[in-house]
């Protein structure tokens, strides 16, 4: 008589394999960074990262339970590591709860709208987290440095942005703003790494290369932006990001401490037994539909 399912030993083996596969996913991201860390430091990094990601899951549950609305802005120079920390934050979370807004350059129609309009469409409802990979602060940074906005538009931005963020706070949206700070030398190395790695060349655009030339102008624009838009309702936090791994851990740790989340009690999940009916037969899948098993 045929048996159904896995025995306890096989279940335990498969669960261990699933856990290892989850770790492999993180390893792939680390290999993408092209860094060969020493084993002790690497083990310490992963241990803390997985602990923090566990806390992010608790934060997610609490956000859903309380209908909290959380927005996190990630700003910084090109290659500062914004995308890396966003990947680690979202890696274990439900994309229906925590989503990333990474807007492209505005369309012709969007250029005729109120500047903030296209960003506001991505704000969260109750029980949602939105991470902005660059945000409305493009106007104070890249647009100012590259000459994509007029002096009047630039000044109007500063007149409006703090009022807008105060309105968001009054509406119950918590807004956190992070600036990822790297050195001149570190950005140069990261750009060279992208130039020489075919898998990363897509990350470089002509705009990125031009931003490298205008390093000092970006520095001045950043200093003005932080000075004029650091308000109690939406303060800026600067992350030292020369060391990518430390930057990720420090940012996630800090983010978790900005929200008063608590672990939400859950009822025990019990897997029900599958119904088995007399005479059930699974139809074979036509060979033409099968993906060839090359590996």
N, C-alpha and C positions, 0 to 999 in steps of 0.2 A: 504494500500500500504506500503510495507516495506521501511524503510529508510536505507541509506547507510552511514557508517562512524559514528564518534562520534560528539556530539554537542559540542559547545564551552566550556561548563562547564566540560564535560567529558575530553575534550582535555587538559584543564588546570590541571585537577586532575591527569591525566596520566603523564603530563610533570613534575609536582611536584614529583610524585612517581619515575620518572626516575632519577631526581636529587638526591632524597634521596637514591636510589639504588647506585648511583655513590659514595655517601658519605659512604655508607655501605661497599663498596669495600675497601676504605681506612681504615675503622674501623677494617675490617678483618685483614689487615696488622698490625694494631696497637695491636690487641689482640694476634697476633702471637708473638709480642715482649714480651708479658707477663708482661706489665707494667700497673699499675692502677694509672694514673695521676689525680691530682685534676682538677676539672671541669674548673676553670678559665684558668689554664695553658693549658689545652687540647683545649679549645676553641680558645685561642690565637695561639696555634700551627697550628690548622687546618686552621684558617683564613689566616695565613701567607703562609702556604703550598699551599693552593688553589690559592692564588695570584701569587706566584712564578711559579706554574704550568701553570697558564694563560700566564705568560711571556715566559715560555718555548715553548708554542704553537706559540707565535709570533716569537720567535727565529727560530722555525722549518719552519714557512712560509717564513721568510727572507732567510734562508739557501737554500730553494727550489728555491726561486725567483732569488737569486743572483748566484746560483750554487757554493755556498761556500762549502769548505771541512773542516770538524771539527773532530778532534780526541781527546778523553779525556781518559787518563790512570788513573785507580784507583788502588793504591797499599796500602799495610799496612799489619800488622800482621793478623793472623787468628782471626776471630770474631771481627775485628775492625769496621765493619759496612759498608764495601764497597757495599755489595749486597743490603743493605737497601736503600742507597741513589740512586743506579742505578734503583731500582724498582720505586722510587718516580719520578725520571727523566723521565723514559719511560712510566709511567702509563697512561698519557694522550696523548702520541705522536703516530704518525703513524709508525708502525714497518718497513715499507718500506723506511722510511726516517731516522729514528733513530734506529739502531740495536746494539745489544750487542755481543761482541766477548769474549767468555770465553773458551779458548783453553784447551783441556785435556793434559796429559803428552804426549810428542812426541812419535810417532811410531818409529819402527826400521828404516824405510826409512827416516823419518824426522831427525833422529839423524845423518844421513850421509849428510844432506843438510847444506848449509850456515845457521848459527844459526838464523838469522833474517827472513829467507825465508818464513816460515809458518805464520809469523805475517803479512808480507807485503801483502799477499793475501787478507787480511781483510780490507785494507785501503779503504777510501771512494772515490767514484767518485764525480763529482760536484753535489751539492744539497743533500749531505748525511752527517749524523753524526754517528760516530762509538764510542762506549764506550767499552774500554777494561777492563774487570774484571780480573785483573792481566795481565801482558804484557811481553815484552822482558826483563823487569827488574827482571824476575824470576832468571836469571843467576846471578845477583848481590845479590840476597836474598836467596831464598830457595836452589838453586843449590849450592851456595857457602857454606852455613851453613851445608847442608846435605852431602856435598862431592860428588855431582852429576856432577861436572865439575872439570877439572884440573886447576892448577894454571895458566898455559899458556892460557887456554880457558877463564879464568876469566879476565886476563889482556888484552887479545885480545878484549874481549867485551868492555872494557873501551876505548880502542883505536878506536873502530868502532862506538860506539853508538852515540857519539856527532856528528861525521861526518854524520852519517845516519840522525839524527834529523835535522841537518842543511840542508841536501838535501831535506827532507820533507818540510821544511819551504820555500826553494827556489822554490819548485814545487807548492806552493800555499796551502799547508795543514797546518792548524793551529793546533798546538799540545799543550794540557794542561796536566800537570802531578800533580796528587793529592796523597799525602801520608796521610792516616788516622792513627792518633796517639792515642793510648790508654795506660793506665797505666798497670803495672804488676797485680795489684789487680783487675782491671776491666776485664782483659782477663780471669783471674782465675774464676771470677763470671760467665762470659758468657760461659765458657767451662762447668762449673758445671750445668748451666741452660740447656745446650744441653744434657748433660749426663742424667739428670733426666726428660727430656721431650721426650716422644716417638716420637712426631712429629718433633723433631729437631735433633734426634740422627744421622740421615743420613748426617748432616752437619759435623760430626766429622769423621776424617779419622785417621789411624795410624800416618800419616805424621803430622797432626795437633797436636796430643798428643806429638810427639817427638819434635815439634817446641816449645811446652810449656817448655819442659825440657831445651831447648837451648836458652832461653830468652836472655841471655847476649850476645851470639854470634850473634843473630839477631840484637840486638841493635848496635853492632859494625859494622856489614855488612850494616845496614841502614845508619849509619853516614858516612861511606866511600862512599856509593852510592850517597847520596845527595851532598856531597862535590865534587865528581868527575864528576857529570852529570848535575849540575845546570848551564845551559847556557842561555844567553839572548833569543835565538831562541826558547828554550823549557825549561822554568824555572819550578822548583818544588814549589808546594804550600802545606803547612802542615795544616791539618784540625784537631783541637782538638776534639776527638771523644768519650770521656768518656760519655758524654750525647748524646745519639743517635739522639734525635729530633733536638737539637741545631746544631749538626754536619750536618744533612741533610739540614737544612735551610741555614746555613752558606755556605756550599759548593755550593748549587744551586744559592744562591745570588751572590757568588763570580764568578761562571762560567758565569752567565748572564752578569756580568760587564767586562768580558774579551773579549767579542765579540761585534763589533759595529753594532748590529742589529737594525732595525727600523721596526715599524709596517707596513705591506704591505697592501695597500688599496685593498679591495675586492668588486666586484659588488654584489648588493643585491641578495640573493638567494630567489627565489620564487618557491614554490612547485606547479607544474602543476596539473591541474585537471585530474583525472584518466578517461580514456575512458571507456564508458559503452556501451556494444553492446546488442542489442535485442536478447533474446534467450540464453544468456550465462548462463551456469549452472556449478558450481564447482563440480567435481566428488568427492564422499566421499573417504576418505583415508581408506584402508583396516585395520581392527582392529589389524591384526597380525604385522603391521608396527609401531604401536603406542607404545611409551614408557609408561609403567604403571605409573599412577599418584599416587605415594605413599605418596607424601606430599601435 
